[in-house]
Amino acid sequence: MYLLFDIGGTNIRLAVSPDGKEIGEVVTIPTPQDFEDGIKEIADAAKTLNGSDEFKAAGGGIREVLDKNKSMLINDPKHSKIPHWMGKPTREKLQETLSCPVYLENDSALVALGEAIHGAGTGYKIVAYITVSTGVGGARIVNCRIDQNCLGFEPGQQIIDFKDITYLEDEISGESFKKKFGRDSYTITDETIWERSAKILAVGLNNVLVFWSPDILILGGGVMDSIPIERVKMHLKEIVRKFPDLPPVVRSKLGEKGGLYGALEYLKQVHS
């Protein structure tokens, strides 16, 4: 039996795979700001899911930047949704609490892996995944594995305006809409705002295409329910000048389970 988890800035999702193939019931809990509370909440939810059975291993994604050993978060707390988790021994504490090996990876990278194998990227060799949700993240998948990297992928941190040093995430993420308009992105109905967002996203995707050269580009995240993908593709076609043809640009398929599917595949690859 394997425990799968997805630790986001707002919610934590957990599920059990009894056989390493299927994913069972998904439990969702709010992400505690306090690190110790977060570990306890995960442990309590795990007990609810597995009863008295022991886990062979646990794996999942967590928001933000992990250290090279994939053991703790290391980015600046000022730019984090869970600042009190920074520098804390996340993997070690989870292993102590769950009494099994634990494997961590960036949350967006695991969603990308899930989509590449079980979702919209099935059958493609090089998959680029970008999520536009609370933040903007993503990853490159090559031959059904997260591409080699030093500290992960952070496409939301690309600069799209050098004059004012504006980052992609600061323009189209759910968090940015809250700061600009004082409300959640899904409540905004002004089409001019979404047209502008489509063009800004296309600028960012141009960079993704020329850096990663994927066979397919998958867009996920809740904010993509509001950004019109056909307008994104139109703007992207106008912006890209180096490649004669664009890869397919499609929406993700796995929804909120994407990170759990990715966690399952990741465990298969790293846990012997």
C-alpha positions in Angstrom: 0.0 0.0 0.0 1.3 3.4 -1.0 0.4 6.9 0.3 0.2 9.7 -2.3 0.0 13.3 -1.5 -0.1 16.8 -3.0 0.8 19.7 -0.7 -0.4 22.9 -2.2 -0.5 26.4 -0.8 -4.2 26.2 -0.1 -5.1 22.5 0.2 -3.4 19.1 0.8 -4.8 16.1 -1.2 -4.1 12.6 -0.2 -5.0 9.1 -1.5 -3.9 5.5 -1.2 -2.9 3.2 -3.9 -3.4 -0.4 -2.7 -1.6 -2.0 -5.6 0.7 0.6 -7.2 -1.7 0.8 -10.1 -5.0 2.4 -9.0 -5.8 5.5 -6.9 -8.4 5.2 -4.2 -10.6 7.8 -2.5 -9.1 11.3 -2.4 -9.2 13.2 0.9 -8.7 17.0 0.9 -7.7 19.1 3.9 -6.7 22.8 4.3 -2.9 23.3 4.3 -1.9 24.5 7.8 0.5 27.4 7.9 2.4 25.8 10.8 4.8 23.1 9.8 4.3 20.8 12.7 0.5 21.1 12.4 0.9 20.2 8.7 2.8 17.0 9.4 0.2 16.0 12.0 -2.7 16.6 9.6 -1.0 14.5 7.0 -0.4 11.7 9.4 -4.0 11.8 10.7 -5.4 11.7 7.2 -3.1 8.9 6.3 -4.4 6.8 9.2 -8.0 7.5 8.1 -7.1 6.2 4.6 -5.1 3.1 5.4 -6.6 1.9 8.7 -4.1 -0.4 10.4 -2.1 -1.3 7.3 1.4 -0.1 6.9 2.6 1.9 3.9 5.4 0.5 1.8 6.3 4.1 0.7 4.9 7.5 0.4 5.4 10.1 -2.3 4.1 13.4 -3.4 4.5 17.0 -4.5 4.9 20.1 -2.5 4.6 23.7 -3.6 7.8 25.8 -3.8 11.5 25.0 -4.4 13.1 21.9 -2.9 16.8 21.5 -2.1 19.0 19.2 -4.2 18.3 16.3 -1.8 14.5 16.7 -2.2 14.2 16.9 1.6 13.1 20.5 2.4 11.8 23.8 1.0 14.5 26.4 0.5 13.1 29.4 -1.3 12.6 32.9 0.3 9.7 32.8 2.8 8.7 36.3 1.6 7.7 34.7 -1.7 5.9 31.7 -0.3 2.3 30.7 0.5 3.6 28.4 3.2 6.5 30.4 4.7 6.7 28.5 8.0 7.5 25.3 6.1 10.8 26.8 4.7 14.0 25.1 5.9 12.0 22.5 7.9 13.0 18.8 7.5 9.9 17.8 5.7 11.0 14.5 4.3 12.6 13.4 7.6 9.5 14.4 9.7 7.1 12.6 7.3 9.3 9.4 7.3 9.3 9.5 11.1 5.5 10.0 11.3 4.5 7.6 8.5 7.2 4.9 9.3 8.1 4.4 5.6 10.3 5.9 3.0 9.1 9.2 1.7 9.9 10.8 -1.7 9.3 14.5 -2.4 9.1 16.4 -5.6 7.8 19.8 -6.8 4.0 19.7 -7.0 3.8 21.1 -10.6 6.4 18.6 -11.8 4.3 15.7 -10.5 1.2 17.0 -12.2 3.2 17.3 -15.4 4.3 13.7 -15.0 0.8 12.5 -14.3 -0.5 14.3 -17.4 2.3 13.0 -19.5 1.5 9.4 -18.7 -2.2 9.3 -17.8 -3.6 12.5 -19.2 -3.3 14.9 -22.2 0.3 14.1 -22.9 -0.1 10.3 -23.4 1.9 9.2 -26.4 4.2 12.2 -26.6 7.9 12.1 -26.0 8.6 15.6 -24.8 5.8 17.2 -22.8 5.7 20.8 -21.5 3.2 21.4 -18.7 2.3 24.9 -17.4 -0.2 25.4 -14.6 -1.9 28.8 -14.1 -3.6 28.6 -10.6 -2.7 30.3 -7.3 0.8 30.7 -8.8 2.3 29.7 -12.1 4.4 26.6 -12.4 5.3 23.8 -14.7 7.8 21.2 -15.8 9.3 19.4 -18.8 8.8 15.7 -19.1 11.0 13.6 -21.4 10.3 9.9 -22.1 7.8 9.8 -19.1 10.3 11.2 -16.6 10.8 14.6 -15.1 13.7 16.1 -17.1 17.0 16.4 -15.3 17.4 19.6 -13.3 19.3 21.2 -10.4 16.6 22.9 -8.4 13.5 22.2 -10.4 11.5 24.3 -13.0 10.0 27.7 -12.3 8.4 29.0 -15.5 6.2 31.4 -13.6 9.4 33.3 -12.6 10.3 34.2 -16.2 10.6 38.0 -16.7 8.2 39.2 -19.4 8.9 42.9 -19.1 12.5 43.9 -18.5 11.8 47.6 -18.0 9.8 47.1 -14.8 11.1 43.5 -14.1 7.7 42.0 -14.3 7.4 38.2 -13.8 4.8 36.1 -15.6 3.3 34.9 -12.2 2.8 38.5 -11.2 0.5 39.1 -14.1 -1.8 36.0 -14.6 -1.8 34.0 -11.4 -4.8 33.7 -9.1 -2.8 35.5 -6.4 -2.0 38.4 -8.8 -5.7 38.8 -9.6 -6.5 39.0 -5.9 -3.9 41.7 -5.4 -5.1 43.7 -8.5 -8.8 43.4 -8.2 -9.5 42.4 -4.6 -11.3 39.2 -5.6 -10.9 35.7 -6.9 -10.2 35.3 -10.6 -13.3 33.2 -11.2 -15.5 36.1 -10.2 -14.0 38.4 -12.9 -16.2 38.6 -16.0 -14.5 41.5 -17.9 -13.5 40.0 -21.2 -10.8 42.7 -21.8 -9.0 41.4 -18.7 -9.0 37.9 -20.0 -8.0 38.9 -23.5 -5.0 40.7 -22.0 -4.2 37.7 -19.9 -4.3 35.4 -22.9 -1.8 37.6 -24.7 0.5 37.8 -21.6 0.3 34.0 -21.2 1.2 33.6 -24.9 4.3 35.7 -24.4 5.3 33.3 -21.6 4.5 30.2 -23.6 6.7 31.5 -26.5 9.6 31.3 -24.0 8.6 27.9 -22.9 8.5 26.7 -26.6 11.9 28.1 -27.6 13.6 26.8 -24.4 12.0 23.4 -24.0 10.9 22.6 -27.7 8.2 20.2 -26.7 6.0 17.8 -28.7 2.9 19.1 -26.9 2.1 22.0 -24.5 -0.4 21.3 -21.8 -2.1 24.1 -19.8 -3.6 23.3 -16.4 -4.8 25.1 -13.3 -8.0 26.8 -12.2 -7.3 30.2 -13.8 -7.2 28.5 -17.2 -11.0 28.0 -16.8 -11.2 31.8 -17.4 -8.3 32.5 -19.9 -9.7 31.6 -23.4 -7.3 29.0 -24.7 -8.2 29.7 -28.4 -7.1 33.3 -27.9 -3.9 32.1 -26.3 -3.2 29.9 -29.3 -4.0 32.8 -31.7 -1.6 35.1 -29.9 1.0 32.4 -29.7 0.9 31.8 -33.4 1.5 35.5 -34.0 4.3 35.8 -31.5 6.4 32.7 -32.3 8.7 33.4 -35.2 11.4 30.8 -35.1 9.4 27.6 -35.5 7.3 27.1 -38.6 4.8 24.9 -36.8 3.5 25.0 -33.2 3.0 21.8 -31.2 -0.5 21.1 -30.0 -1.6 23.4 -27.2 -4.3 21.7 -25.0 -5.9 21.7 -21.6 -5.0 19.2 -19.0 -7.2 16.2 -18.4 -6.7 14.9 -14.9 -7.9 17.8 -12.9 -7.2 17.8 -9.2 -5.9 14.2 -9.3 -3.1 15.1 -11.6 -0.5 15.4 -8.8 -1.6 12.1 -7.3 -1.3 10.3 -10.6 2.2 11.9 -10.9 3.1 10.9 -7.4 2.2 7.3 -8.2 4.3 7.2 -11.3 7.2 8.9 -9.4 7.1 6.3 -6.7 7.4 3.6 -9.3 10.5 5.2 -10.7 12.4 6.1 -7.5 11.3 3.4 -4.9 12.9 0.0 -5.4 
